[in-house]
Amino acid sequence: MTVDTMEFADLARDADAALEAVHGLEPQARTKALALRDALDALTRDALIKLVRSLRADERGRELLVEALDMPEIYALFSKHEIIKPTVAHRVAAALELVKPYLQSHGGSIELVGIEGDVALVRLQGSCTGCSMSAQTLRQGVEEAVTTRVPEISRVQQVTETAIPGLIVLEPMTKTDPNAGWVRGPRAEEISNDRASAIAGTSAIVVRENERLFAYENACPHMGLPLAGAGIDGTVLTCPSHGFRFDITSGECITAGHVQLSPLPLRVEDGFVWVRPA
């Protein structure tokens, strides 16, 4: 397979392997190789900035730029060089990746559920779930990693799960108005395994993975276009507009790892799906 015919994922994998090999070099050789990488990155970023400025100066150029960003390879390149700024959620997710190795060494893991104001909502997994040390872990390790790297976040809060995996309640229902902020959707049995279902009157979609249901914002994080009706193959949802692929159980983007779907609270009551839109 030539470079011209290789898939983006294969090219990215080769680049990662080459960088890993560089880190395994002797110190002097490693320093020179990394300096070369940094110089090439700086040169590439400067060229991309000038290219974007030129395209934005012309109406047709702006159209071409938008069309180019539909390609995952170009979108990932622009994001890497910070020409497209990652959202707070993307930066929090990146910070959580730094603490995952420690949690995984203890048989657990962590994932981002959503952002509410200056609070990052996370879910602990594996042996970390229900552990008496989980609160201390969040406070000392996870929260420090997130708040240091994402100053917009002041606190990390763990969410709790109901008895049905995949259904998340972020706060208890009040006695005076148990449905405040919640919208009732279709019956749970009507949610398809192979297509994202829109919740009428909201900006939410609901997807199914066997017996688990998940709710997300009805917007692809790539260009913000709707995902309602998007096809699902196993646990992979594909954006009907540009082909970006997402894992419906986590919201993580398979096409470009730095973006992810925005999750929403969901519950099932008397057989009906309830969601709480942002």
C-alpha positions as CSV (number, residue, x, y, z in Angstrom):
1,M,0.0,0.0,0.0
2,T,1.4,3.4,-1.0
3,V,1.2,6.6,1.0
4,D,-1.4,7.9,-1.5
5,T,-3.7,5.0,-0.8
6,M,-3.3,4.6,2.9
7,E,-6.2,5.5,5.2
8,F,-6.0,8.4,7.6
9,A,-6.1,6.0,10.6
10,D,-3.1,4.0,9.2
11,L,-1.1,7.2,8.6
12,A,-1.8,8.4,12.1
13,R,-0.8,5.0,13.5
14,D,2.5,5.1,11.6
15,A,3.2,8.6,12.9
16,D,2.5,7.5,16.5
17,A,4.8,4.5,16.0
18,A,7.6,6.7,14.6
19,L,7.3,9.1,17.5
20,E,7.3,6.3,20.0
21,A,10.5,5.0,18.3
22,V,12.1,8.5,18.7
23,H,11.4,8.4,22.4
24,G,13.3,5.2,22.6
25,L,16.5,6.7,21.1
26,E,19.6,7.6,23.1
27,P,19.2,11.0,24.8
28,Q,21.3,13.0,22.4
29,A,19.7,11.5,19.3
30,R,16.2,11.9,20.9
31,T,16.8,15.6,21.6
32,K,17.8,16.2,18.0
33,A,14.9,14.2,16.6
34,L,12.3,16.0,18.8
35,A,13.9,19.4,17.9
36,L,13.4,18.5,14.2
37,R,9.8,17.6,14.9
38,D,9.1,20.9,16.7
39,A,10.7,22.9,13.9
40,L,8.6,21.1,11.3
41,D,5.5,21.6,13.4
42,A,6.3,25.4,13.7
43,L,6.8,25.6,10.0
44,T,3.6,23.8,9.2
45,R,1.6,25.9,11.6
46,D,2.9,29.1,10.2
47,A,2.0,28.0,6.7
48,L,-1.5,26.9,7.7
49,I,-2.2,30.2,9.4
50,K,-1.1,32.1,6.3
51,L,-3.2,29.8,4.1
52,V,-6.3,30.3,6.3
53,R,-5.8,34.1,6.2
54,S,-5.6,34.0,2.4
55,L,-8.7,31.9,2.1
56,R,-10.8,34.0,4.5
57,A,-10.0,37.1,2.4
58,D,-12.0,35.8,-0.5
59,E,-15.7,34.6,-0.4
60,R,-15.0,31.5,-2.5
61,G,-11.9,30.9,-0.4
62,R,-14.0,30.8,2.7
63,E,-16.4,28.3,1.1
64,L,-13.4,26.1,0.1
65,L,-12.1,26.3,3.7
66,V,-15.4,25.1,5.1
67,E,-15.5,22.3,2.5
68,A,-11.9,21.3,3.4
69,L,-12.7,21.1,7.1
70,D,-15.3,18.4,6.3
71,M,-12.3,16.0,5.7
72,P,-11.3,14.4,9.0
73,E,-7.6,14.5,8.1
74,I,-7.6,18.3,7.5
75,Y,-9.8,18.9,10.6
76,A,-7.4,16.9,12.8
77,L,-4.4,18.8,11.3
78,F,-5.9,22.2,12.0
79,S,-6.9,21.1,15.5
80,K,-3.4,19.8,16.2
81,H,-1.9,23.2,15.4
82,E,-4.6,25.0,17.4
83,I,-6.0,26.7,14.4
84,I,-9.3,25.2,15.4
85,K,-9.7,25.7,19.1
86,P,-10.9,22.7,21.1
87,T,-13.9,23.2,23.4
88,V,-13.7,23.0,27.2
89,A,-15.2,19.5,27.1
90,H,-12.4,18.4,24.7
91,R,-9.7,19.8,26.9
92,V,-11.2,18.2,30.0
93,A,-11.4,14.9,28.2
94,A,-7.7,15.2,27.3
95,A,-6.8,16.0,30.9
96,L,-8.7,12.8,32.0
97,E,-6.6,10.8,29.6
98,L,-3.6,11.7,31.8
99,V,-5.0,10.1,34.9
100,K,-6.5,7.0,33.2
101,P,-3.2,5.0,33.4
102,Y,-3.1,5.4,37.2
103,L,-6.8,4.4,37.6
104,Q,-6.4,1.5,35.2
105,S,-3.5,0.2,37.2
106,H,-6.0,-0.2,40.0
107,G,-8.6,-1.9,37.8
108,G,-10.7,1.2,37.2
109,S,-11.2,4.0,34.7
110,I,-13.0,7.3,34.2
111,E,-15.0,9.1,31.5
112,L,-16.4,12.6,31.0
113,V,-20.2,12.7,31.2
114,G,-20.6,16.5,30.6
115,I,-19.9,20.0,31.6
116,E,-22.3,22.1,33.7
117,G,-21.1,25.6,34.2
118,D,-17.7,25.4,35.8
119,V,-18.2,21.8,37.0
120,A,-17.0,18.7,35.1
121,L,-19.2,15.7,35.5
122,V,-17.4,12.4,35.4
123,R,-18.2,8.7,35.8
124,L,-15.8,6.3,37.5
125,Q,-15.7,2.8,36.1
126,G,-14.5,-0.7,37.1
127,S,-13.1,-1.1,40.6
128,C,-13.3,2.7,41.2
129,T,-17.1,2.6,41.2
130,G,-18.4,2.7,44.7
131,C,-15.0,2.5,46.2
132,S,-14.6,4.3,49.5
133,M,-11.5,6.0,48.1
134,S,-13.3,7.3,45.0
135,A,-14.1,10.7,46.6
136,Q,-10.5,11.2,47.7
137,T,-9.2,10.1,44.3
138,L,-11.4,12.6,42.6
139,R,-10.4,15.4,44.9
140,Q,-6.7,14.8,45.0
141,G,-5.9,13.4,41.6
142,V,-8.5,13.9,39.0
143,E,-9.7,17.3,40.1
144,E,-6.1,18.6,40.2
145,A,-5.3,17.3,36.8
146,V,-8.5,18.9,35.3
147,T,-8.5,22.3,37.0
148,T,-4.8,22.8,36.4
149,R,-5.1,22.3,32.7
150,V,-8.6,23.7,32.2
151,P,-8.9,26.9,34.3
152,E,-12.5,27.3,33.3
153,I,-13.3,24.3,35.5
154,S,-13.3,24.8,39.3
155,R,-14.6,21.4,40.4
156,V,-15.0,17.8,39.3
157,Q,-18.2,15.9,40.4
158,Q,-18.9,12.2,40.2
159,V,-22.3,11.3,38.8
160,T,-24.3,8.3,40.0
161,E,-25.9,5.6,37.9
162,T,-29.3,3.9,38.2
163,A,-29.7,0.1,38.3
164,I,-29.8,0.1,34.4
165,P,-26.3,0.7,32.9
166,G,-26.2,3.7,30.7
167,L,-29.0,5.6,32.4
168,I,-27.5,8.5,34.3
169,V,-29.2,10.8,36.9
170,L,-27.1,13.8,37.8
171,E,-29.2,15.1,40.7
172,P,-32.2,13.8,42.7
173,M,-35.7,14.8,41.6
174,T,-37.4,17.4,43.8
175,K,-40.6,16.6,45.7
176,T,-42.4,19.7,44.5
177,D,-41.7,19.3,40.8
178,P,-40.2,15.9,40.1
179,N,-40.1,16.5,36.3
180,A,-38.6,20.0,36.4
181,G,-36.3,20.4,33.4
182,W,-37.1,16.9,32.1
183,V,-38.9,16.1,28.8
184,R,-40.8,12.8,28.2
185,G,-39.9,11.0,25.0
186,P,-41.2,7.7,23.5
187,R,-41.5,4.4,25.2
188,A,-38.1,2.8,25.8
189,E,-39.1,-0.2,23.6
190,E,-39.6,2.1,20.6
191,I,-35.9,3.2,20.6
192,S,-34.2,1.5,17.7
193,N,-30.9,-0.3,17.8
194,D,-29.9,0.9,14.3
195,R,-30.8,4.6,14.2
196,A,-30.6,7.7,16.5
197,S,-34.0,8.7,17.7
198,A,-34.9,12.4,18.1
199,I,-36.9,13.6,21.1
200,A,-39.6,15.9,19.9
201,G,-39.4,19.5,21.0
202,T,-35.8,19.1,22.3
203,S,-32.2,19.2,21.0
204,A,-31.7,15.6,22.2
205,I,-31.2,12.2,20.6
206,V,-31.5,8.8,22.2
207,V,-29.5,5.7,21.1
208,R,-29.7,2.1,22.1
209,E,-27.0,-0.5,22.7
210,N,-28.8,-3.7,23.6
211,E,-30.6,-2.9,26.9
212,R,-28.7,0.3,27.5
213,L,-29.9,3.8,26.4
214,F,-27.9,6.9,26.1
215,A,-28.9,10.5,25.4
216,Y,-26.8,13.1,23.6
217,E,-27.1,16.6,22.1
218,N,-28.5,16.4,18.6
219,A,-25.4,18.0,17.1
220,C,-22.2,16.5,15.6
221,P,-19.2,18.2,17.3
222,H,-17.5,18.5,14.0
223,M,-19.8,21.1,12.3
224,G,-22.8,21.1,14.6
225,L,-25.2,19.4,12.1
226,P,-28.0,17.2,13.4
227,L,-27.5,13.5,14.2
228,A,-31.2,12.5,14.4
229,G,-31.8,9.6,12.1
230,A,-28.1,8.8,11.9
231,G,-27.4,5.1,11.3
232,I,-25.9,2.9,14.0
233,D,-23.9,-0.3,13.3
234,G,-23.3,-2.1,16.6
235,T,-22.1,0.6,18.9
236,V,-20.9,3.0,16.1
237,L,-23.0,6.0,15.0
238,T,-22.1,7.7,11.8
239,C,-22.9,11.3,11.2
240,P,-25.0,11.5,8.0
241,S,-23.5,14.8,6.9
242,H,-19.7,14.2,7.0
243,G,-19.2,10.6,8.1
244,F,-17.7,11.2,11.5
245,R,-18.1,8.1,13.6
246,F,-18.8,7.9,17.3
247,D,-19.0,5.2,20.0
248,I,-22.6,5.5,21.3
249,T,-21.6,4.0,24.7
250,S,-19.1,6.7,25.5
251,G,-19.7,9.5,23.0
252,E,-16.0,9.4,21.9
253,C,-15.2,10.1,18.3
254,I,-13.5,7.3,16.4
255,T,-12.7,9.5,13.4
256,A,-11.0,12.4,15.4
257,G,-10.1,11.5,19.0
258,H,-10.2,15.1,20.3
259,V,-13.9,15.5,19.9
260,Q,-16.9,13.8,21.4
261,L,-20.7,13.9,21.7
262,S,-22.2,16.0,24.5
263,P,-24.1,13.6,26.8
264,L,-27.4,14.4,28.5
265,P,-29.1,13.0,31.6
266,L,-31.6,10.2,30.9
267,R,-34.0,8.0,32.9
268,V,-36.7,5.5,32.2
269,E,-39.9,5.8,34.2
270,D,-43.1,3.7,33.7
271,G,-41.6,2.5,30.4
272,F,-41.0,6.0,29.0
273,V,-37.7,7.6,28.2
274,W,-37.1,11.0,29.9
275,V,-34.3,13.3,29.0
276,R,-33.1,16.6,30.4
277,P,-31.8,18.8,27.6
278,A,-29.0,21.2,28.2
